[in-house]
Amino acid sequence: MRRILAVPRTACWLFVFVLLAPSLARTASAQTWNDQRTLALVDRATARRAEQLADTGLTDYQATAHGYVTFLGQLGEGFPTPPKIIKADELELEVYWRAPNLSKQLIVGRRDTLLLPTDIAYHRDHLGIVQNNFPNIIRIGDGDEVADVPHPLSPVGLREYDFAVSDSFAIGQASQRIRVYEVKVRPKDDKQPRVVGALYIDQSAGQVVRMNLSFTRAAFLDQSLEELSVVLENRLVGGRFWLPSRQEIEIRRTGTWMDFPARGIIRGRWEIGDYKFNTSPARSLFVGPEIVQEPPAQLKKYPWTGQVLDSLPPDVRAVTDVDVQRVQAEARELVRARALERSQQVRMSARKVSDFVHVNRVEGLAVGDGAEKQIGDGFSIAARARYGIDDRDGKGAVTLAWTRPSGAGVQLFALRDFRQAGDITERSSVVNSLAAQEFGSDDTDPYLARGAGVGIDFPVAGSWRWRVESTVERQDSLAVHATPVTGAFLSTLPAMPRNVARVALSAYRAPGLWLLGTELTARAEVRAGLDVRPSSAQPSGSGRTDTYRFVASADIERPFASGSQRLVTETTLGRLWSSRNFDPSQELFYFGGPVSAPGYDFHAIVANMAATEHVEYQVPMPFPAFSLGRFGRVPASGTFALYAHAVAIGSRNLPALAPPPGIASLAGSGGVPRFVESPSTVYPSLGAAVFTPFRLLRFDVARGLRQGGRWTFGVDVSRDFWSIL
């Protein structure tokens, strides 16, 4: 008995060690705050910062700065898609400085590219650089965003902040190689307007080499601000002076659009160089605002090369620059998370716009809403519900979540809602609702799921997001209840009634730069469905039907011809295994429709293993330009695309593609019969598409080249917006 009990006891201690290890590691590596060595270094850096402003060897300088200011947007609960660039400005500046603290910045070149209509206007200081690592009192957004925040390396800052040396390393090369200390900074009172972050200080001279700063919630004058991060990097110029070299700023605002979560992001990125010293500029140059620009006619004469988007650095296109991510992570580590977060009352909540209203063949018109409440310490509770007018039935879900600032989190949930069969969305919800209501064309395959479960999100180094989800649920088929204005609906999916434990591991790579200048988006899921209590309605009596499923997809884009042309590929692979000699209909792979198999009827191709490939080449085409008033101007260019598509399938159990024996009566009432056998073969198609300016709408025409293929025509919103419509 002792030997038997020893294993659980060891396992318990191991479990406790795993739980405590992160805390023990943090304790062991914790910084010593405000020790004598650190305070001496900070005092020297503060004094050196003041001395440089009065250095008689540096009476003035002139430099140039080249930068980008981009405005990006996100929509949707949890902001499921990466930020999309809406507007990008490229700027060229002449920078002047004169002792003791006179500064002037002249915008001599400015051009922009508008990718979506917007009337965004930037604060003046977003269009220039930061001089002298900020003055003793920090202001951002012309004082509308952040104001009256003490600089950590100022007389007031020495009293208001804690400091700790956390690392030491060397930077630079050869004779200019120096060692720097990384000094963490946190406020003594995080309820006050203060900075949070890190200073990188030259060990020998006390010069500020770099600053990574974020701000406490109390520092934000604009309550819509979510985060504000600044990276200032200096370099040794003329062998004596530490002056601006590279700067970045990211400002995030969140709010609602039609009670739907919306986020706007402003990113600035600057490179400063070409320094000239002691040129004796006239004092009259520094009269008036610090940042001014040449007249519009003069700005247009600046000799730009290429297009704005072609020259955007990779870190501007990325979801969030690595340096900015580091600033945000450091800030969360150094202060309590609630000092950086906004307090929230109960607010309306939705995953996408169609959660409020949509139409399908099961529910007819369905209306819904949701609410979310932040409880505190990372906990929140959310509920959503909707009601179908034609099926006279309610659906919904309740979720209790705990989320860490790093993105890790746990959710407990219960639901009675629809799941969708198939892995590829064929239409946006908005267009599908219109087509279903007017023409009886519903490109969804829902089945009912009732149960409860737990989901765990955990961050992994790099661009991947991982999630584990486990539910115990009852799955069942649905019936057609709605009647369209014209035409007739297809029957619903003959989903097999199952009491199932559903476990899934999924991974998602947000769009980002990859090999050979490509941009990659990838998804993968491994899922098991284990019968908990086999239903008597299943074929072959009451035996278990366990399923194991794998699906992966990769979308790759590669720009050519200075970015004006793009090669786009989309690849999907899938395989289903079942423990018995048939496959539940809800677990199969379905193809057919504008996206998964253009030129073939909706979900006309069915299999338990499949691969698809889509290759598309996009080129610019002329389009009539016109003004949108204060929202900009529609560009005189759209996009034309030619594409080829193929679906290759194989199947073990073709009879399972029709309703299995014994559950044929469970297929949806009304509706046109639709399930037929799909021979194992390749289904190719060819097509062409036209995008309107801003890539808001896409018009498609395609032809399926195998038996069952036909000409198809379609129009939809750009797929970039499907996840939030």
RACORJO-V684593 format. One record per pair of residues at least 6 apart in sequence whose ideal C-beta (glycine too) atoms are under 7 Angstrom apart, sorted by sequence separation. I is the first residue (numbers start at 1). GAP is how many residues later the second one is. D is the distance in whole Angstrom. If there is no record, write none. Layout:
i: {I:I}
gap: {GAP:GAP}
d: {D:D}
//
This chain:
i: {97:140:150:151:172:236:237:256:293:315:350:359:374:375:403:435:436:459:460:513:514:536:560:591:627:628:703:704:74:139:150:170:171:187:201:202:254:255:373:387:402:482:512:538:559:560:576:691:96:138:139:170:201:234:254:332:358:372:373:401:402:458:511:512:534:558:592:597:625:626:659:703:717:74:152:170:171:187:199:200:234:254:331:385:386:480:534:557:558:592:593:625:689:690:73:95:150:185:186:200:234:235:253:357:372:386:401:432:457:511:534:592:593:625:689:702:72:73:137:138:168:169:185:234:252:253:371:385:432:456:480:509:510:534:557:576:592:625:689:72:93:94:137:185:199:232:233:356:370:371:384:399:400:432:455:456:480:509:576:592:701:72:73:93:137:138:168:185:214:215:233:252:355:356:370:383:384:479:509:531:556:576:590:592:623:687:688:700:72:93:94:137:184:185:198:214:233:370:399:455:478:531:591:622:623:687:700:70:71:93:125:136:167:183:197:214:232:250:251:355:383:398:477:508:531:555:574:622:623:687:71:91:92:125:135:165:166:182:183:197:231:368:369:397:398:427:453:454:477:530:590:596:621:659:686:687:699:70:92:125:134:197:213:231:250:368:382:397:426:453:477:507:529:554:620:621:658:685:686:70:91:123:124:136:165:166:182:183:195:196:368:397:453:477:506:529:553:588:589:621:657:685:697:698:91:123:164:196:212:230:249:367:381:452:453:476:506:553:588:589:591:620:621:658:685:686:68:69:107:163:164:180:181:195:196:248:350:366:367:396:397:451:452:475:528:588:657:685:697:698:68:89:90:123:180:211:229:248:348:349:366:380:395:396:451:476:504:505:552:589:591:618:619:657:683:684:696:697:68:69:163:180:181:194:210:348:349:366:395:451:475:527:684:696:89:105:180:193:210:228:247:348:349:379:395:422:450:451:475:504:551:618:654:683:695:67:88:105:161:162:178:179:210:246:347:364:365:378:420:421:449:450:503:526:550:617:685:87:88:161:193:194:209:227:246:346:347:363:364:378:420:474:475:502:503:550:583:616:617:66:161:162:178:190:192:193:208:226:362:364:378:420:421:449:525:87:160:161:191:226:245:346:363:364:419:448:473:502:549:616:651:65:87:103:160:225:226:244:363:418:419:447:448:524:615:64:86:180:187:224:355:362:418:447:472:473:500:501:523:547:548:614:615:649:651:64:65:85:86:224:344:418:419:447:448:500:523:547:650:64:87:224:447:471:500:501:522:547:614:649:63:86:243:417:446:470:499:500:522:576:62:87:152:209:349:470:498:499:545:546:576:613:62:95:97:160:208:415:416:499:520:521:545:575:612:648:93:207:349:469:544:545:574:612:61:91:415:499:520:574:646:647:60:468:498:543:547:610:611:646:60:237:414:497:518:519:549:573:610:646:59:60:238:413:467:518:545:572:610:645:59:413:497:518:540:547:572:609:645:58:337:466:497:517:571:609:412:413:496:571:605:607:609:644:645:152:411:464:465:539:607:608:149:269:410:411:440:464:570:605:607:608:643:54:148:149:439:464:569:608:53:54:149:410:438:440:441:447:463:569:642:643:53:71:152:269:437:438:439:440:442:463:598:641:53:409:436:437:438:439:440:445:447:568:597:641:71:267:408:440:463:407:408:567:568:597:640:408:606:407:566:638:639:69:406:565:638:565:638:153:638:564:591:637:639:69:138:69:529:635:634:176:472:65:149:337:146:149:250:583:623:358:582:607:421:581:606:146:248:332:583:605:146:147:250:359:582:133:145:146:248:354:358:361:145:248:354:360:144:145:352:359:133:144:359:582:605:53:354:145:361:146:360:145:600:49:360:362:600:498:597:599:598:140:496:597:599:259:496:598:260:391:495:496:390:494:495:231:390:493:231:260:493:229:231:229:133:229:227:130:598:599:49:598:599:600:604:599:145:594:46:45:46:600:600:599:42:475:599:46:131:214:599:212:213:214:598:129:212:42:362:130:214:362:364:129:212:362:364:216:223:361:362:363:594:42:361:539:217:539:216:217:539:39:41:216:217:38:217:537:38:537:38:34:37:361:423:33:34:33:197:362:33:361:32:198:31:197:197:31:196:196:196:447:41:126:42:129:41:126:129:122:38:190:445:190:186:187:191:424:186:190:423:184:443:423:31:45:48:48:445:48:49:443:41:45:44:45:128:127:496:41:124:421:494:125:423:124:426:427:496:422:426:421:426:494:425:426:424:424:494:494:492:426:491:492:95:491:492:491:104:422:489:490:491:494:75:83:104:489:490:491:57:58:98:110:491:77:79:102:488:490:75:76:96:105:75:104:105:106:107:108:75:103:107:98:480:52:74:96:110:477:479:480:73:109:477:478:479:480:73:319:477:480:71:72:109:111:319:108:113:318:71:72:109:113:318:112:113:69:70:111:69:314:67:68:67:67:65:66:65:63:64:63:64:92:63:63:61:62:61:61:62:60:90:58:59:60:62:60:88:60:88:90:88:83:82:68:70:68:310:310:309:307:306:307:77:77:77:76:76:431:431:430:428:427:428:428:428:430:429:425:428:352:353:354:352:353:352:82:82:117:119:119:118:117:118:117:114:117:116:115:84:81:80:81:76:76:75}
gap: {6:6:6:6:6:6:6:6:6:6:6:6:6:6:6:6:6:6:6:6:6:6:6:6:6:6:6:6:7:7:7:7:7:7:7:7:7:7:7:7:7:7:7:7:7:7:7:7:8:8:8:8:8:8:8:8:8:8:8:8:8:8:8:8:8:8:8:8:8:8:8:8:8:9:9:9:9:9:9:9:9:9:9:9:9:9:9:9:9:9:9:9:9:9:10:10:10:10:10:10:10:10:10:10:10:10:10:10:10:10:10:10:10:10:10:10:11:11:11:11:11:11:11:11:11:11:11:11:11:11:11:11:11:11:11:11:11:11:11:12:12:12:12:12:12:12:12:12:12:12:12:12:12:12:12:12:12:12:12:12:12:13:13:13:13:13:13:13:13:13:13:13:13:13:13:13:13:13:13:13:13:13:13:13:13:13:13:13:14:14:14:14:14:14:14:14:14:14:14:14:14:14:14:14:14:14:14:15:15:15:15:15:15:15:15:15:15:15:15:15:15:15:15:15:15:15:15:15:15:15:16:16:16:16:16:16:16:16:16:16:16:16:16:16:16:16:16:16:16:16:16:16:16:16:16:16:16:17:17:17:17:17:17:17:17:17:17:17:17:17:17:17:17:17:17:17:17:17:17:18:18:18:18:18:18:18:18:18:18:18:18:18:18:18:18:18:18:18:18:18:18:18:18:18:19:19:19:19:19:19:19:19:19:19:19:19:19:19:19:19:19:19:19:19:19:19:20:20:20:20:20:20:20:20:20:20:20:20:20:20:20:20:20:20:20:20:20:20:20:20:21:21:21:21:21:21:21:21:21:21:21:21:21:21:21:21:21:21:21:21:21:21:21:21:21:21:21:21:22:22:22:22:22:22:22:22:22:22:22:22:22:22:22:22:23:23:23:23:23:23:23:23:23:23:23:23:23:23:23:23:23:23:23:23:23:24:24:24:24:24:24:24:24:24:24:24:24:24:24:24:24:24:24:24:24:24:24:25:25:25:25:25:25:25:25:25:25:25:25:25:25:25:25:25:25:25:25:25:25:26:26:26:26:26:26:26:26:26:26:26:26:26:26:26:26:27:27:27:27:27:27:27:27:27:27:27:27:27:27:27:27:28:28:28:28:28:28:28:28:28:28:28:28:28:28:29:29:29:29:29:29:29:29:29:29:29:29:29:29:29:29:29:29:29:29:30:30:30:30:30:30:30:30:30:30:30:30:30:30:31:31:31:31:31:31:31:31:31:31:31:32:32:32:32:32:32:32:32:32:32:33:33:33:33:33:33:33:33:33:33:33:33:34:34:34:34:34:34:34:34:34:34:34:34:34:34:35:35:35:35:35:35:35:35:36:36:36:36:36:36:36:36:37:37:37:37:37:37:37:37:38:38:38:38:38:38:38:38:38:38:39:39:39:39:39:39:39:39:39:39:40:40:40:40:40:40:40:40:40:41:41:41:41:41:41:41:42:42:42:42:42:42:42:42:42:43:43:43:43:43:43:43:44:44:44:44:44:44:44:44:44:44:44:45:45:45:45:45:45:45:46:46:46:46:46:46:46:46:46:46:46:46:47:47:47:47:47:47:47:47:47:47:47:47:48:48:48:48:48:48:48:48:48:48:48:48:49:49:49:49:49:50:50:50:50:50:50:51:51:52:52:52:52:53:53:53:53:54:54:55:55:56:56:56:56:57:57:58:58:58:59:60:60:64:66:68:69:70:70:70:70:71:71:71:72:72:72:73:73:73:73:73:74:74:74:74:74:75:75:75:75:75:75:75:76:76:76:76:77:77:77:77:78:78:78:78:78:79:79:80:81:82:82:83:83:84:84:84:85:86:86:86:87:88:88:88:88:89:89:89:90:90:90:90:91:91:91:92:92:92:93:93:93:95:96:98:99:99:101:102:102:103:104:104:104:104:104:105:106:106:107:108:108:108:109:110:111:111:111:112:113:113:113:114:114:114:114:115:115:116:116:117:117:117:117:118:118:118:118:119:119:119:119:119:120:121:121:121:122:122:123:123:123:124:124:124:124:125:125:125:126:126:127:128:128:128:128:129:129:130:130:130:131:131:132:132:133:133:134:135:135:138:139:139:140:140:141:141:142:142:143:144:145:145:145:146:148:148:148:148:149:149:149:150:150:151:153:156:157:158:158:159:159:159:160:161:162:163:163:164:164:165:165:165:165:166:166:167:167:167:167:168:168:169:169:169:170:170:171:172:172:173:175:176:176:176:177:177:179:180:181:181:181:181:181:181:182:182:182:182:182:182:183:183:183:183:183:184:184:184:184:184:185:185:185:185:186:186:186:186:186:186:187:187:187:188:188:189:189:189:189:189:189:189:190:190:190:190:190:190:191:191:191:191:193:193:193:193:193:194:194:194:195:195:195:195:195:196:196:197:197:197:199:199:201:201:202:203:205:205:207:209:209:210:210:210:211:212:214:214:215:216:217:218:218:219:219:219:219:220:220:221:221:221:224:236:237:244:246:248:252:253:254:255:256:256:272:273:274:275:276:285:286:287:288:289:289:293:294:295:296:297:297:371:371:371:372:372:373:428:429:511:511:512:513:514:514:515:518:577:578:579:636:642:643:643:647:648:649}
d: {5:4:4:5:6:6:5:6:7:4:6:5:5:6:4:4:4:7:6:6:4:5:7:4:5:6:7:6:7:6:5:6:6:3:6:6:7:6:6:5:6:7:7:6:5:7:6:5:4:6:5:7:7:4:7:6:6:6:5:6:5:5:6:7:5:7:4:6:6:5:5:5:6:5:5:5:6:7:6:5:6:5:6:6:6:5:6:6:5:5:5:6:6:5:7:5:5:6:6:4:6:4:7:5:4:7:4:7:5:5:5:5:7:6:6:5:4:6:6:4:6:7:7:6:6:5:7:4:6:7:7:7:7:7:5:6:5:4:5:6:5:5:7:6:6:7:5:6:6:6:6:5:5:6:6:5:6:6:6:4:5:5:5:7:7:6:5:7:7:5:4:5:5:6:6:7:6:6:4:4:5:7:4:5:6:6:6:7:6:6:6:7:5:6:5:7:7:3:4:4:5:6:4:7:6:6:5:6:5:7:7:5:4:7:5:5:5:7:4:7:5:7:6:5:6:5:5:7:4:3:4:6:5:7:7:5:5:6:5:4:7:6:7:6:5:5:6:6:6:5:6:7:7:6:7:7:5:7:4:6:6:6:5:4:5:6:5:7:4:5:6:5:7:5:5:5:5:5:6:5:7:4:6:4:6:5:6:6:5:5:3:4:3:4:7:4:6:6:5:6:6:6:6:6:5:5:7:7:6:5:4:6:5:7:7:6:4:4:7:7:7:6:4:7:5:7:6:5:6:6:5:5:5:6:6:7:5:5:6:6:6:5:7:6:5:6:5:6:6:6:7:6:6:7:6:4:5:5:6:4:7:5:6:7:5:5:6:5:5:5:7:5:6:6:7:5:7:7:6:7:6:6:6:5:7:7:6:5:5:3:7:5:6:6:4:4:6:7:5:5:4:6:4:5:7:6:6:6:5:4:4:4:5:5:5:5:6:7:5:5:5:5:7:7:7:6:5:5:6:4:5:5:7:5:7:7:6:6:5:7:5:6:6:5:6:6:6:3:5:5:6:6:6:7:5:5:5:5:6:6:6:6:7:5:6:4:6:4:7:3:6:6:6:6:5:5:6:7:6:6:6:5:6:7:7:7:6:5:5:4:7:4:7:5:6:6:5:5:5:4:6:6:5:4:6:7:6:5:6:5:7:6:7:7:5:6:5:5:7:6:5:6:5:6:6:6:5:6:4:6:4:6:5:6:6:6:5:7:5:7:6:5:6:5:6:5:7:5:5:6:4:5:6:6:6:7:7:6:5:4:7:6:5:7:5:5:6:5:6:4:7:5:5:7:6:7:7:7:5:4:7:4:6:5:7:5:6:4:7:5:6:5:7:5:5:6:7:6:6:5:6:4:6:5:6:7:6:6:5:7:4:5:4:4:5:5:6:5:7:5:7:7:6:7:5:6:6:7:5:7:5:6:5:5:7:5:5:7:5:7:7:5:7:6:7:5:6:7:6:6:6:4:7:6:7:6:7:5:5:6:6:5:5:6:7:4:4:7:4:6:5:6:5:7:6:6:6:5:7:7:7:6:6:5:7:7:7:5:5:5:5:7:5:7:7:6:6:5:6:3:6:6:6:7:6:5:7:7:7:5:5:5:4:4:7:4:5:6:6:5:5:7:5:6:6:5:6:6:5:5:5:6:4:6:5:6:6:5:6:7:5:5:5:6:7:6:7:6:7:5:5:6:6:5:7:5:6:5:7:6:5:6:6:6:5:6:5:5:6:4:5:5:7:6:5:4:4:5:7:7:6:4:5:6:6:6:7:6:6:5:7:5:6:6:5:5:6:7:7:6:5:6:5:7:6:7:6:6:7:6:6:4:5:7:4:7:7:4:6:5:6:4:6:7:4:5:4:5:5:6:7:6:6:5:6:4:6:6:6:6:7:4:5:4:5:5:6:3:7:6:4:5:7:6:6:5:7:6:6:6:7:5:5:6:7:6:6:6:4:7:5:6:4:7:6:6:6:7:4:7:7:5:6:7:5:5:5:5:6:5:5:6:5:7:7:6:6:5:6:7:6:6:5:6:7:4:5:5:6:7:6:6:5:7:6:6:3:6:6:5:4:5:5:5:6:6:7:5:7:6:6:7:7:5:6:6:4:7:7:7:6:4:7:6:5:7:6:5:6:4:6:6:6:5:6:4:4:6:4:6:7:7:7:5:4:6:7:5:4:7:6:4:6:6:5:6:7:6:5:4:6:4:7:7:5:3:7:4:6:3:6:7:7:5:6:7:7:5:5:5:5:6:7:5:6:7:6:6:6:4:6:5:6:6:5:6:7:6:5:6:3:6:5:5:6:7:5:7:4:6:5:5:5:6:7:6:7:6:4:4:6:5:7:4:7:4:3:6:7:6:7:6:6:7:7:4:7:7:6:7:5:6:5:5:6:5:6:4:5:5:5:6:6:7:4:6:6:5:6:5:6:5:5:6:5:7:5:6:7:7:5:6:6:7:6:7:5:6:6:6:5:4:6:7:6:6:6:6:5:7:6:5:7:7:6:6:5:7:5:5:5:6:5:7:7:6:5:5:6:5:5:5:5:5:6:4:7:6:4:7:5:6:6:5:5:7:6:4:4}
//
